[in-house]
């Protein structure tokens, strides 16, 4: 069974950068997609980045495009989220997730079957 463990969150000031990591352990790891999601208090969980494992194509919503970069190391079974020019509105719990099928759209929560526990990112103004 695959397990995902995130790290790298913390408290930063607006304009700072953070890099989140998500390490996958367990059976042979070969997802279709890996996603980073975030959820702020009182808000729905939203996608912030997706990477296709086989070809490293990526997707970002407009809210983070140009500021966030997702990447992966298939030797280490690790996915990263580099976050630059952070804003207070980026504050949330960030979770990584692994999707193993093509059934649902890559931006949908339903496309992902395995989730990490999340890491808090707080950006002060």
C-alpha positions as CSV (number, residue, x, y, z in Angstrom):
1,X,0.0,0.0,0.0
2,X,1.3,3.4,-1.0
3,X,1.8,6.0,1.7
4,X,2.5,9.7,1.1
5,X,4.3,11.9,3.6
6,X,4.6,15.7,3.1
7,X,7.1,18.1,4.6
8,X,8.3,21.6,4.2
9,X,5.5,23.7,5.4
10,X,5.9,26.6,7.8
11,X,5.4,30.2,8.5
12,X,6.8,32.7,6.1
13,X,6.3,36.3,5.1
14,X,4.6,37.5,1.9
15,X,7.0,37.4,-1.0
16,X,9.0,34.5,0.5
17,X,9.4,31.0,-1.0
18,X,8.9,27.5,0.3
19,X,9.5,24.1,-1.1
20,X,7.2,21.2,-0.1
21,X,8.1,17.6,-0.5
22,X,6.0,14.5,-0.8
23,X,7.7,11.1,-0.4
24,X,5.9,8.0,-1.5
25,X,6.6,4.7,0.1
26,X,5.2,1.2,-0.3
27,X,4.8,-0.9,-3.3
28,X,6.3,0.0,-6.7
29,X,5.2,3.6,-7.3
30,X,3.8,4.3,-10.7
31,X,0.9,6.8,-10.6
32,X,-0.8,8.4,-13.5
33,X,-0.7,11.8,-11.9
34,X,0.5,13.4,-8.7
35,X,-1.3,16.4,-7.4
36,X,-0.9,19.1,-4.8
37,X,-4.1,20.4,-3.2
38,X,-4.7,23.0,-0.6
39,X,-7.5,23.7,1.8
40,X,-8.0,26.9,3.8
41,X,-10.4,27.2,6.7
42,X,-13.9,27.4,5.5
43,X,-13.0,26.8,1.9
44,X,-13.2,23.8,-0.4
45,X,-10.1,21.8,-1.2
46,X,-8.6,23.1,-4.5
47,X,-6.0,21.9,-6.9
48,X,-2.7,23.9,-7.1
49,X,-0.6,21.7,-9.3
50,X,-0.5,18.4,-11.2
51,X,2.3,16.4,-12.8
52,X,1.9,13.4,-15.0
53,X,4.4,10.8,-13.8
54,X,5.2,9.3,-17.2
55,X,6.1,12.5,-19.1
56,X,6.3,15.3,-16.4
57,X,3.7,17.4,-18.1
58,X,2.2,19.8,-15.6
59,X,-0.9,21.8,-14.9
60,X,-1.5,24.9,-12.8
61,X,-4.6,26.9,-12.1
62,X,-4.4,30.6,-12.8
63,X,-4.2,31.4,-9.1
64,X,-0.7,30.0,-8.9
65,X,0.6,29.9,-12.4
66,X,4.0,31.5,-12.7
67,X,4.6,31.3,-9.0
68,X,4.4,27.5,-8.2
69,X,6.3,24.8,-9.8
70,X,5.7,21.0,-9.4
71,X,8.4,18.5,-10.2
72,X,9.2,14.9,-9.4
73,X,12.2,12.7,-8.8
74,X,11.2,9.2,-9.9
75,X,14.3,7.6,-8.3
76,X,13.4,9.0,-4.9
77,X,9.6,8.6,-5.5
78,X,9.3,12.3,-4.5
79,X,7.2,15.1,-5.7
80,X,8.1,18.7,-5.0
81,X,6.1,22.0,-5.0
82,X,8.3,25.1,-5.2
83,X,6.2,28.1,-4.1
84,X,7.6,31.5,-4.9
85,X,6.2,35.0,-4.3
86,X,3.9,33.7,-1.6
87,X,0.8,35.7,-0.7
88,X,-1.3,35.6,2.5
89,X,-4.1,34.0,0.4
90,X,-1.8,31.0,-0.2
91,X,-2.1,30.1,3.5
92,X,-3.7,26.6,3.8
93,X,-3.0,23.0,4.5
94,X,-1.2,21.6,1.5
95,X,-1.6,17.9,0.7
96,X,-0.2,15.7,-2.0
97,X,-2.2,13.0,-3.7
98,X,-1.6,10.1,-6.1
99,X,-3.9,9.1,-8.9
100,X,-3.7,5.7,-10.5
101,X,-6.5,5.8,-13.1
102,X,-7.7,7.9,-16.0
103,X,-11.3,7.8,-15.0
104,X,-11.7,11.3,-13.6
105,X,-10.3,14.7,-14.7
106,X,-6.9,15.4,-13.4
107,X,-8.1,18.5,-11.5
108,X,-10.8,16.6,-9.6
109,X,-10.3,15.3,-6.1
110,X,-11.9,12.0,-7.3
111,X,-9.0,11.3,-9.6
112,X,-6.8,10.8,-6.5
113,X,-7.0,7.7,-4.3
114,X,-4.1,8.1,-2.0
115,X,-3.5,11.2,0.2
116,X,-0.8,12.5,2.5
117,X,-1.6,13.9,5.9
118,X,-1.0,17.5,4.9
119,X,1.4,20.3,5.9
120,X,0.5,23.8,7.0
121,X,1.6,26.8,5.1
122,X,1.0,30.2,6.6
123,X,2.0,33.4,4.9
124,X,1.9,36.6,6.9
125,X,1.4,40.0,5.4
